[in-house]
Amino acid sequence: MKSVKTIYIALGSNKGDKMQYLQSAIDAVFEKVGVVKKISKVYKTPALGFEGDDFYNACIKVETELKPKSVLKELKAIEFKLGRKAKTSKIYESREIDLDILLFDDEVLNDSNLVIPHPHMQKRKFVLQPLLDITKEVEHPVLKSTIESLLDHCEDTSVIEPVNIWLKSPKRHYNFTDFNFIAIEGNIGAGKTSLATKISQEFNAKLILERFADNPFLPKFYKEPERYAFTLEMSFLADRYQQISDDLSQLDLFKDFMVSDYDVHKSLIFSKVTLPDDEFRLYRKLFYQVYKDIARPDLYVYLYQNTERLQANIKKRGRKYEKEIQDEYLNKINSGYLEFLKSQSELNVKIIDISDKDFVKNREDYLWLLREISS
């Protein structure tokens, strides 16, 4: 996955329905740039440098995988979509929306089209006050002063007043907090770990990841499946029980819900494919004895990808012990999952075909997937 950068963006509007323009801009930033982590209060300030209505100003903290110039491009597109006309002169004028990058991690950039940190942020109280709402400790990478210190020493004498209306988080459109426990499942290479990780980061969830990489029998199984199948499945049976028992019993009061990249019943699905019938019957008895009291997820999401896409993903991540996986094996696993899910009347299941989506690289695909899950 790409590295994530923390950026701060200033928003301003002094034309039309100012609150709606600010809200629409925040929603669009979430769609096009990255997850909006914090939103400041809204402040009313007089127009600076020209005659016009008072501005409504705010700041947001955003986590993004985009580079600075890509963020600038997206912000300009959002401004245009919300009605702002391109400037034809250097004269300041009223505008539906104004979006400025203030800070981009600790990067320093001096380009003809983009300067980071914003060259005038330390001179503007209407920028520093809302920025202080969402970060006190961040240091200006050039001036080496915190936002709080910059505001204390700012010479701007403009009157700035808080507006008693709050902007809303774009995450309100997704109802993940209706659930206590969400399991993301799928075939080998379907992207379940990537999705569970992204959801945990963006929606304040406790992340539970399967510790399959620690299993010493997995590489051996892919080389000699008939010899190591039962040993592998028994090993997974014990490991998954221990892990899920620990993770589900340890509540995190600072997280809104739990999201996992596996459900324990995958043991039944894989063992049915890998074991002979007699061994599978024995394994199934042991499974139900071990897992009889384990909590089941409130929502079970199965990510379906066709075999061609699965093989491409497996090849891309480059695990040596997976290079021998055959199409036939992946097809059997897919069939096993679908057969299992059809029989689960008590599970809240969503099967989502993402064969033509790339939610890791494409944020629009990712948000489409979130909507499918939470709809």
C-alpha positions as semicolon CSV with decimal commas, in nm:
position;residue;x (nm);y (nm);z (nm)
1;M;0,000;0,000;0,000
2;K;0,112;0,356;-0,067
3;S;0,245;0,578;0,210
4;V;-0,014;0,801;0,373
5;K;0,055;1,172;0,424
6;T;-0,121;1,409;0,664
7;I;-0,222;1,741;0,511
8;Y;-0,409;2,048;0,633
9;I;-0,645;2,235;0,403
10;A;-0,805;2,578;0,456
11;L;-1,158;2,638;0,329
12;G;-1,334;2,970;0,277
13;S;-1,659;3,094;0,125
14;N;-1,826;3,438;0,110
15;K;-2,084;3,388;-0,161
16;G;-2,426;3,221;-0,167
17;D;-2,501;2,946;0,086
18;K;-2,162;2,957;0,251
19;M;-2,214;2,665;0,492
20;Q;-2,335;2,443;0,211
21;Y;-2,035;2,529;-0,003
22;L;-1,801;2,440;0,285
23;Q;-1,984;2,112;0,349
24;S;-1,990;2,020;-0,021
25;A;-1,619;2,090;-0,045
26;I;-1,540;1,867;0,255
27;D;-1,751;1,586;0,112
28;A;-1,571;1,622;-0,222
29;V;-1,228;1,619;-0,056
30;F;-1,324;1,291;0,112
31;E;-1,428;1,151;-0,226
32;K;-1,128;1,269;-0,428
33;V;-0,834;1,334;-0,195
34;G;-0,854;1,119;0,117
35;V;-1,011;1,056;0,453
36;V;-1,110;1,367;0,650
37;K;-0,984;1,305;1,002
38;K;-1,071;1,634;1,174
39;I;-1,288;1,939;1,101
40;S;-1,250;2,272;1,278
41;K;-1,519;2,509;1,394
42;V;-1,644;2,759;1,138
43;Y;-1,536;3,121;1,184
44;K;-1,678;3,440;1,037
45;T;-1,425;3,698;0,923
46;P;-1,440;4,013;0,711
47;A;-1,327;4,001;0,349
48;L;-0,956;4,079;0,331
49;G;-0,822;4,304;0,055
50;F;-1,153;4,373;-0,122
51;E;-1,515;4,473;-0,063
52;G;-1,744;4,176;-0,012
53;D;-1,957;3,975;0,231
54;D;-1,801;3,819;0,539
55;F;-1,621;3,491;0,489
56;Y;-1,694;3,161;0,657
57;N;-1,360;2,987;0,718
58;A;-1,260;2,642;0,840
59;C;-0,971;2,395;0,828
60;I;-0,959;2,018;0,787
61;K;-0,702;1,749;0,855
62;V;-0,683;1,493;0,574
63;E;-0,487;1,173;0,521
64;T;-0,402;1,111;0,157
65;E;-0,197;0,882;-0,066
66;L;-0,175;1,152;-0,335
67;K;0,129;1,369;-0,405
68;P;0,110;1,749;-0,351
69;K;0,048;1,847;-0,713
70;S;-0,219;1,579;-0,748
71;V;-0,393;1,717;-0,438
72;L;-0,377;2,068;-0,586
73;K;-0,527;1,942;-0,911
74;E;-0,816;1,777;-0,724
75;L;-0,881;2,089;-0,512
76;K;-0,896;2,308;-0,821
77;A;-1,141;2,064;-0,981
78;I;-1,359;2,076;-0,668
79;E;-1,357;2,458;-0,672
80;F;-1,461;2,457;-1,037
81;K;-1,736;2,201;-0,979
82;L;-1,877;2,412;-0,696
83;G;-1,899;2,717;-0,924
84;R;-1,580;2,910;-0,871
85;K;-1,460;3,080;-1,187
86;A;-1,095;3,088;-1,285
87;K;-0,922;3,411;-1,187
88;T;-0,871;3,651;-1,478
89;S;-0,666;3,902;-1,276
90;K;-0,479;3,939;-0,950
91;I;-0,770;4,133;-0,794
92;Y;-0,937;3,955;-0,502
93;E;-1,309;3,889;-0,538
94;S;-1,596;3,704;-0,374
95;R;-1,600;3,329;-0,432
96;E;-1,819;3,029;-0,369
97;I;-1,529;2,827;-0,235
98;D;-1,158;2,869;-0,177
99;L;-0,937;2,566;-0,098
100;D;-0,571;2,605;-0,002
101;I;-0,310;2,351;0,102
102;L;-0,152;2,481;0,422
103;L;0,078;2,197;0,528
104;F;0,171;1,866;0,365
105;D;0,336;1,660;0,639
106;D;0,671;1,832;0,692
107;E;0,736;1,879;0,319
108;V;0,871;2,205;0,178
109;L;0,789;2,281;-0,187
110;N;0,855;2,598;-0,382
111;D;0,705;2,566;-0,729
112;S;0,559;2,823;-0,967
113;N;0,211;2,677;-0,911
114;L;0,237;2,550;-0,555
115;V;0,421;2,665;-0,244
116;I;0,412;2,450;0,070
117;P;0,379;2,549;0,350
118;H;0,132;2,815;0,236
119;P;0,341;3,134;0,221
120;H;0,085;3,356;0,398
121;M;-0,067;3,120;0,658
122;Q;0,130;3,272;0,949
123;K;-0,010;3,618;0,862
124;R;-0,379;3,524;0,865
125;K;-0,574;3,480;1,184
126;F;-0,869;3,334;0,989
127;V;-0,636;3,048;0,891
128;L;-0,448;3,000;1,219
129;Q;-0,751;3,000;1,451
130;P;-0,940;2,712;1,281
131;L;-0,609;2,533;1,224
132;L;-0,542;2,555;1,598
133;D;-0,876;2,378;1,659
134;I;-0,746;2,062;1,493
135;T;-0,373;2,074;1,565
136;K;-0,176;2,253;1,835
137;E;0,151;2,066;1,827
138;V;0,225;2,051;1,453
139;E;0,527;2,263;1,371
140;H;0,566;2,488;1,068
141;P;0,855;2,313;0,884
142;V;1,018;2,642;0,780
143;L;0,945;2,879;1,068
144;K;0,992;2,602;1,329
145;S;0,699;2,728;1,537
146;T;0,382;2,554;1,647
147;I;0,043;2,674;1,523
148;E;-0,034;2,799;1,872
149;S;0,285;3,007;1,875
150;L;0,218;3,142;1,526
151;L;-0,130;3,256;1,633
152;D;0,006;3,420;1,949
153;H;0,250;3,624;1,742
154;C;0,023;3,691;1,444
155;E;-0,007;4,065;1,366
156;D;-0,343;4,028;1,188
157;T;-0,598;4,242;1,378
158;S;-0,906;4,116;1,192
159;V;-1,211;4,034;1,401
160;I;-1,281;3,660;1,392
161;E;-1,603;3,516;1,536
162;P;-1,703;3,149;1,577
163;V;-2,023;3,050;1,394
164;N;-2,254;2,836;1,602
165;I;-2,303;2,578;1,325
166;W;-2,095;2,264;1,284
167;L;-1,981;2,102;0,963
168;K;-2,044;1,727;0,938
169;S;-1,801;1,443;0,878
170;P;-1,832;1,280;0,532
171;K;-1,817;0,945;0,712
172;R;-2,177;1,002;0,819
173;H;-2,282;0,842;0,490
174;Y;-2,146;0,503;0,602
175;N;-2,313;0,310;0,883
176;F;-2,023;0,090;0,998
177;T;-2,079;0,183;1,361
178;D;-2,415;0,004;1,342
179;F;-2,205;-0,312;1,376
180;N;-1,982;-0,439;1,656
181;F;-1,786;-0,686;1,444
182;I;-1,736;-0,696;1,065
183;A;-1,552;-0,984;0,896
184;I;-1,401;-0,932;0,550
185;E;-1,354;-1,262;0,369
186;G;-1,244;-1,376;0,026
187;N;-1,024;-1,611;-0,171
188;I;-0,644;-1,597;-0,168
189;G;-0,547;-1,260;-0,316
190;A;-0,897;-1,109;-0,301
191;G;-0,780;-0,804;-0,102
192;K;-0,944;-0,874;0,233
193;T;-0,644;-0,761;0,440
194;S;-0,606;-0,440;0,239
195;L;-0,975;-0,356;0,279
196;A;-0,991;-0,440;0,650
197;T;-0,683;-0,226;0,711
198;K;-0,820;0,074;0,518
199;I;-1,156;0,054;0,698
200;S;-0,985;0,036;1,037
201;Q;-0,773;0,342;0,958
202;E;-1,054;0,555;0,817
203;F;-1,336;0,457;1,052
204;N;-1,162;0,414;1,388
205;A;-1,200;0,037;1,412
206;K;-0,998;-0,222;1,600
207;L;-0,813;-0,426;1,336
208;I;-0,787;-0,805;1,365
209;L;-0,553;-0,964;1,109
210;E;-0,499;-1,335;1,058
211;R;-0,147;-1,436;1,154
212;F;-0,108;-1,685;0,871
213;A;0,250;-1,581;0,795
214;D;0,366;-1,736;1,123
215;N;0,239;-2,082;1,024
216;P;0,544;-2,301;0,943
217;F;0,330;-2,560;0,760
218;L;0,192;-2,323;0,495
219;P;0,495;-2,323;0,260
220;K;0,524;-2,700;0,304
221;F;0,156;-2,746;0,216
222;Y;0,188;-2,560;-0,114
223;K;0,479;-2,788;-0,208
224;E;0,326;-3,118;-0,083
225;P;-0,047;-3,062;-0,023
226;E;-0,146;-3,424;0,036
227;R;0,124;-3,474;0,297
228;Y;0,072;-3,156;0,496
229;A;-0,300;-3,076;0,451
230;F;-0,426;-3,220;0,779
231;T;-0,131;-3,087;0,980
232;L;-0,182;-2,741;0,830
233;E;-0,556;-2,733;0,898
234;M;-0,511;-2,850;1,257
235;S;-0,246;-2,586;1,308
236;F;-0,478;-2,317;1,173
237;L;-0,760;-2,449;1,392
238;A;-0,555;-2,392;1,706
239;D;-0,397;-2,063;1,596
240;R;-0,724;-1,901;1,483
241;Y;-0,903;-2,005;1,800
242;Q;-0,634;-1,856;2,019
243;Q;-0,616;-1,534;1,821
244;I;-0,986;-1,468;1,778
245;S;-1,054;-1,554;2,144
246;D;-0,794;-1,303;2,257
247;D;-0,898;-1,030;2,013
248;L;-1,274;-1,056;2,071
249;S;-1,233;-1,060;2,450
250;Q;-1,014;-0,749;2,458
251;L;-1,247;-0,456;2,402
252;D;-1,092;-0,125;2,301
253;L;-1,291;0,162;2,449
254;F;-1,133;0,405;2,204
255;K;-1,249;0,217;1,892
256;D;-1,599;0,222;1,743
257;F;-1,613;-0,140;1,622
258;M;-1,394;-0,435;1,516
259;V;-1,301;-0,537;1,163
260;S;-1,123;-0,860;1,074
261;D;-0,970;-0,993;0,754
262;Y;-1,103;-1,343;0,824
263;D;-1,383;-1,543;0,982
264;V;-1,300;-1,862;1,171
265;H;-1,535;-2,063;0,947
266;K;-1,280;-2,033;0,666
267;S;-1,118;-2,334;0,835
268;L;-1,417;-2,546;0,730
269;I;-1,407;-2,412;0,374
270;F;-1,036;-2,473;0,315
271;S;-1,029;-2,808;0,496
272;K;-1,317;-2,939;0,284
273;V;-1,112;-2,862;-0,027
274;T;-0,777;-2,988;0,101
275;L;-0,869;-3,297;0,309
276;P;-1,000;-3,641;0,212
277;D;-1,361;-3,703;0,318
278;D;-1,280;-3,911;0,627
279;E;-1,027;-3,659;0,756
280;F;-1,266;-3,373;0,685
281;R;-1,544;-3,537;0,889
282;L;-1,306;-3,572;1,183
283;Y;-1,184;-3,216;1,139
284;R;-1,539;-3,080;1,128
285;K;-1,625;-3,248;1,459
286;L;-1,319;-3,094;1,621
287;F;-1,399;-2,756;1,468
288;Y;-1,749;-2,735;1,615
289;Q;-1,623;-2,845;1,954
290;V;-1,355;-2,576;1,955
291;Y;-1,563;-2,291;1,811
292;K;-1,903;-2,357;1,964
293;D;-1,891;-2,043;2,181
294;I;-1,706;-1,804;1,950
295;A;-1,896;-1,484;1,862
296;R;-1,995;-1,454;1,497
297;P;-1,965;-1,129;1,299
298;D;-2,263;-0,892;1,270
299;L;-2,171;-0,846;0,904
300;Y;-1,987;-1,094;0,682
301;V;-1,850;-0,942;0,358
302;Y;-1,727;-1,180;0,088
303;L;-1,507;-1,019;-0,177
304;Y;-1,541;-1,213;-0,499
305;Q;-1,275;-1,186;-0,767
306;N;-1,243;-1,405;-1,074
307;T;-0,949;-1,645;-1,094
308;E;-0,755;-1,433;-1,344
309;R;-0,760;-1,132;-1,111
310;L;-0,671;-1,348;-0,811
311;Q;-0,365;-1,487;-0,987
312;A;-0,257;-1,136;-1,090
313;N;-0,287;-1,018;-0,729
314;I;-0,099;-1,323;-0,596
315;K;0,182;-1,264;-0,845
316;K;0,196;-0,894;-0,757
317;R;0,247;-0,951;-0,384
318;G;0,528;-1,198;-0,459
319;R;0,510;-1,453;-0,177
320;K;0,738;-1,739;-0,281
321;Y;0,526;-2,012;-0,124
322;E;0,218;-1,896;-0,321
323;K;0,373;-1,915;-0,668
324;E;0,264;-2,279;-0,713
325;I;-0,107;-2,209;-0,652
326;Q;-0,310;-2,343;-0,944
327;D;-0,631;-2,205;-1,098
328;E;-0,813;-2,526;-1,007
329;Y;-0,736;-2,476;-0,638
330;L;-0,860;-2,115;-0,643
331;N;-1,179;-2,222;-0,823
332;K;-1,245;-2,485;-0,558
333;I;-1,195;-2,232;-0,279
334;N;-1,434;-1,986;-0,445
335;S;-1,695;-2,259;-0,486
336;G;-1,643;-2,369;-0,129
337;Y;-1,706;-2,018;0,004
338;L;-2,019;-1,968;-0,204
339;E;-2,157;-2,309;-0,105
340;F;-2,089;-2,233;0,261
341;L;-2,250;-1,888;0,249
342;K;-2,566;-2,018;0,083
343;S;-2,620;-2,246;0,382
344;Q;-2,572;-1,974;0,646
345;S;-2,923;-1,846;0,719
346;E;-2,816;-1,680;1,044
347;L;-2,526;-1,482;0,898
348;N;-2,572;-1,128;0,763
349;V;-2,383;-1,183;0,436
350;K;-2,291;-0,949;0,153
351;I;-2,124;-1,099;-0,155
352;I;-1,961;-0,825;-0,366
353;D;-1,801;-0,884;-0,704
354;I;-1,490;-0,665;-0,732
355;S;-1,336;-0,837;-1,034
356;D;-1,341;-0,512;-1,234
357;K;-1,248;-0,287;-0,939
358;D;-0,915;-0,182;-0,789
359;F;-1,000;-0,032;-0,451
360;V;-0,633;-0,017;-0,346
361;K;-0,523;0,217;-0,627
362;N;-0,853;0,385;-0,712
363;R;-1,029;0,579;-0,437
364;E;-1,352;0,593;-0,638
365;D;-1,356;0,212;-0,649
366;Y;-1,285;0,204;-0,277
367;L;-1,574;0,438;-0,195
368;W;-1,803;0,239;-0,427
369;L;-1,712;-0,070;-0,225
370;L;-1,782;0,110;0,105
371;R;-2,125;0,208;-0,022
372;E;-2,195;-0,150;-0,127
373;I;-2,099;-0,275;0,218
374;S;-2,291;-0,015;0,417
375;S;-2,600;0,012;0,195
